[in-house]
Amino acid sequence: MLFNPLQLGSITLPNRILLAPLTRTRADAGHVPNDLMTEYYSQRATGGLLITECTMVAPGTSAFINEPGIYNDAQIAAWKKVTAAVHAKGGRIFMQIWHAGRAAHPDINDGVPTVSSSATAVEGDIHTLTGKVPHAVPRALAAEEIPAIVAAFAQGAKNAIAAGFDGVEVHGANGYLIDQFLRDTPNQRTDGYGGSLENRARFLFEVLTAVTAAIGADKVGLRLSPLNSYNSMKDSDPLALISFLADKLNAYKLAYLHVMRADFFGAQKGDVLSIAREKYQGVLVGNMGYTAEEAEEAISAGKLDAVAFGTSFLANPDLPARIQLKAPLNTPDQSTFYSPGAKGYTDYPTL
Ligand SMILES: Cc1cc2nc3c(=O)[nH]c(=O)nc-3n(C[C@H](O)[C@H](O)[C@H](O)COP(=O)(O)O)c2cc1C
């Protein structure tokens, strides 16, 4: 089943083995992609679909140093090399578009103040250019400021298409800005963007409306992680949240819905994938801790349409071939996940 083609919006994937979005912090100064990134993505072009690392839709919105952006001409020109190299190898690539919200810090964003749904901070420290510092306490966005951020997502999507991407994945997961609205622990708003599920989902749906209008719904995916407590995230009822969203998302006719099934820290539990499958009628992509065998079983059983592989694809540029041949896998080296240069990035061997 992993090697059965899959229709995803207007493109056909030759297999259901997707590259999960992976931040690798190798971009150049000015958040500009480079030749090393071009090599990294093109090495993985045999994936059914590649999803890029989260990419800034506006300046001043990054949670990491050396993260790429998609808000100016230099970035668009550099991403063109990435998409051309992936397409030359017969691949397909979506860009994950992103605003870090409260997970950003002024020290890595040229002093730009940190904003979120509410004035609630991520616990613990963040890596900045001057070392580790406590996360910033964000300023709660005024309702009047939200349309400009929605417009930045739409412009980022247009820029991604101009850079040759086949589509975008809206990053609604892992405790970044959209997720900071969705979940009720960070979101303490009392206006139309807080409280009920409808209100907490309002920002996400405004982003999806704008992005789908900008580039076409068949070119737009969405990633959610209702259980993940990464970035101090919590919701009082994650199952109700995914149930509500999966149902309402049908109206947007997206290319796919991508759901992370678990919590990095194991704190919040529940079967979010079954609920997503029951409520959502479009293409469902699952992720987190899948082996090829489990992915095959899940797709065969109709629980999912495709699986995104993160750390295993990171360490195995030829992952689809290895799965097909049942060949052994390289082991991911965590110490080089976010380090600079080719080591642990483009030097994992193929078969
Ligand atoms: C180094 C690293 C960077 C990641 N960066 C992102 C990211 O930019 N966007 C995102 O949505 N998830 C990100 N994730 C989460 C992965 O997409 C994926 O959900 C996670 O690795 C679990 O899948 P796996 O068990 O197949 O590795 C990252 C994970 C790792 C290990």
The ligand as an SDF file (V2000), in Angstrom:
LIG
                    3D

 31 33  0  0  0  0  0  0  0  0999 V2000
   15.0360   17.8630   14.0910 C   0  0  0  0  0  0  0  0  0  0  0  0
   13.5450   17.9940   14.0540 C   0  0  0  0  0  0  0  0  0  0  0  0
   12.9690   19.1340   13.5230 C   0  0  0  0  0  0  0  0  0  0  0  0
   11.5740   19.2580   13.4210 C   0  0  0  0  0  0  0  0  0  0  0  0
   11.0410   20.3750   12.8240 N   0  0  0  0  0  0  0  0  0  0  0  0
    9.7040   20.4430   12.5980 C   0  0  0  0  0  0  0  0  0  0  0  0
    9.1480   21.5210   11.8300 C   0  0  0  0  0  0  0  0  0  0  0  0
    9.8370   22.4020   11.3240 O   0  0  0  0  0  0  0  0  0  0  0  0
    7.8040   21.5280   11.6580 N   0  0  0  0  0  0  0  0  0  0  0  0
    6.9810   20.5590   12.1830 C   0  0  0  0  0  0  0  0  0  0  0  0
    5.7650   20.6090   11.9950 O   0  0  0  0  0  0  0  0  0  0  0  0
    7.5040   19.5310   12.8920 N   0  0  0  0  0  0  0  0  0  0  0  0
    8.8300   19.4310   13.0900 C   0  0  0  0  0  0  0  0  0  0  0  0
    9.3500   18.3460   13.7450 N   0  0  0  0  0  0  0  0  0  0  0  0
    8.4800   17.1980   14.0760 C   0  0  0  0  0  0  0  0  0  0  0  0
    8.5760   16.1580   12.9570 C   0  0  0  0  0  0  0  0  0  0  0  0
    7.9330   16.6240   11.7740 O   0  0  0  0  0  0  0  0  0  0  0  0
    7.8650   14.8440   13.3730 C   0  0  0  0  0  0  0  0  0  0  0  0
    6.5580   15.1530   13.7830 O   0  0  0  0  0  0  0  0  0  0  0  0
    8.5880   14.1200   14.4930 C   0  0  0  0  0  0  0  0  0  0  0  0
    9.9580   13.9310   14.1760 O   0  0  0  0  0  0  0  0  0  0  0  0
    7.9410   12.7530   14.7650 C   0  0  0  0  0  0  0  0  0  0  0  0
    7.9580   11.9380   13.5930 O   0  0  0  0  0  0  0  0  0  0  0  0
    9.0150   10.7240   13.4440 P   0  0  0  0  0  0  0  0  0  0  0  0
    8.7630    9.8140   14.6250 O   0  0  0  0  0  0  0  0  0  0  0  0
    8.7340   10.0800   12.1370 O   0  0  0  0  0  0  0  0  0  0  0  0
   10.3900   11.3170   13.5230 O   0  0  0  0  0  0  0  0  0  0  0  0
   10.7360   18.2240   13.9040 C   0  0  0  0  0  0  0  0  0  0  0  0
   11.3330   17.0840   14.4770 C   0  0  0  0  0  0  0  0  0  0  0  0
   12.7030   16.9560   14.5440 C   0  0  0  0  0  0  0  0  0  0  0  0
   13.3030   15.6890   15.1190 C   0  0  0  0  0  0  0  0  0  0  0  0
  1  2  1  0
  2  3  1  0
  2 30  2  0
  3  4  2  0
  4  5  1  0
  4 28  1  0
  5  6  2  0
  6  7  1  0
  6 13  1  0
  7  8  2  0
  7  9  1  0
  9 10  1  0
 10 11  2  0
 10 12  1  0
 12 13  2  0
 13 14  1  0
 14 15  1  0
 14 28  1  0
 15 16  1  0
 16 17  1  0
 16 18  1  0
 18 19  1  0
 18 20  1  0
 20 21  1  0
 20 22  1  0
 22 23  1  0
 23 24  1  0
 24 25  2  0
 24 26  1  0
 24 27  1  0
 28 29  2  0
 29 30  1  0
 30 31  1  0
M  END
$$$$
